[in-house]
Amino acid sequence: MSAGADGGTSRRVLVLNGPNLGRLGSREPDVYGTTSYAGLVKACAELGAELGFDVEVRETNDEGELISWLHEAADGRLPVVLNPGAFTHYSYGMRDAAAQRTAPLIEVHLSNPHAREEFRHLSVVAAVATGTVAGFGIGSYRLALRALADELGG
């Protein structure tokens, strides 16, 4: 834990994003909204600070890198907000890394996968996540951070 802005302690939280999340704001805004990736990072950091979290937001298009970050979280007992992107539906390697969690892990999606194409209805992560928040745009991340605060007793 590190010192928070108010002099208290803050808990490190990883917000991990899979493929194409760095294209927020320009990628299918009718589905994913108009908030940019920078806007997502800012929203997570601001709410995280209010909740006593030191939020680190990351994005990758590389499955192996995302798996390594999940290992880092497990080894460090770090809570995670995870938007696996397309890896949600087929990455058993990522699912197995998420299953090694040692702190709460909240799966998050901007859109509601169940209201979209059938192939998006399956999440290989859901069964090993603490919970899933989907369909609220950037608000899904806010809800997930609040759920982490509740899970962690904050």
Residue pairs with C-beta under 8 A, 6 or more apart in sequence:
1 9
1 10
1 11
1 12
2 9
2 10
2 12
2 54
3 9
3 10
4 10
4 49
4 52
4 54
5 49
8 52
9 52
10 49
10 52
10 53
10 54
11 52
11 53
11 54
11 79
11 152
11 154
12 53
12 54
12 56
12 76
12 78
13 48
13 53
13 54
13 55
13 56
13 78
13 79
13 80
13 81
13 145
13 148
14 56
14 58
14 69
14 72
14 73
14 78
14 79
14 80
14 81
15 44
15 55
15 56
15 57
15 58
15 80
15 81
15 83
15 141
15 145
16 58
16 59
16 66
16 69
16 70
16 73
16 80
16 81
16 82
16 83
17 40
17 57
17 58
17 59
17 60
17 83
17 85
18 59
18 60
18 61
18 63
18 66
18 83
18 84
18 85
18 86
18 87
18 88
18 94
19 60
19 61
19 85
19 86
19 87
20 27
20 61
20 85
20 86
21 37
21 40
21 59
21 83
21 85
22 37
22 59
22 61
23 37
24 32
24 33
24 35
24 36
24 37
24 39
24 40
24 110
25 33
25 34
25 35
25 36
25 37
25 39
26 36
31 110
31 111
31 116
32 110
32 111
32 137
33 110
33 137
33 138
35 43
35 137
35 138
37 59
39 138
40 57
40 138
40 141
41 57
43 138
43 141
43 142
44 55
44 57
44 81
44 141
44 145
45 55
45 57
47 55
47 141
47 142
47 145
47 146
48 54
48 55
48 145
49 55
51 145
51 146
51 148
51 149
51 154
52 149
52 154
53 145
53 148
53 149
55 145
58 69
60 66
60 69
63 87
63 91
63 93
63 94
66 84
66 87
66 94
66 97
67 93
67 94
67 97
70 80
70 82
70 94
70 97
70 98
70 100
70 101
71 97
71 100
72 78
73 79
73 80
73 101
73 102
73 103
73 105
74 97
74 100
74 101
74 102
75 102
77 102
77 103
78 103
79 103
79 104
79 105
79 148
79 151
79 152
80 98
80 101
80 103
80 104
80 105
80 106
81 105
81 106
81 108
81 141
81 144
81 145
81 148
82 98
82 105
82 106
82 107
82 108
82 125
82 129
83 107
83 108
83 109
83 110
83 141
84 91
84 94
84 107
84 125
87 94
88 107
88 109
88 113
88 120
88 123
88 124
88 125
89 119
89 120
89 122
89 123
89 124
90 124
91 124
92 124
94 124
94 125
95 124
95 125
95 127
95 128
98 105
98 125
98 128
98 129
99 128
101 128
101 130
103 152
104 130
104 147
104 148
104 151
104 152
105 128
105 129
105 130
106 129
106 130
106 131
106 132
106 133
106 144
106 147
106 148
107 123
107 125
107 126
107 129
107 131
107 132
107 133
107 134
108 132
108 133
108 134
108 140
108 141
108 143
108 144
109 132
109 133
109 134
109 135
109 140
110 134
110 135
110 136
110 137
110 138
110 140
111 134
111 135
111 137
112 134
112 135
113 120
113 121
113 123
113 134
114 120
114 121
114 134
115 135
123 132
126 132
130 147
130 151
131 147
133 140
133 143
133 144
133 147
134 140
136 142
136 143
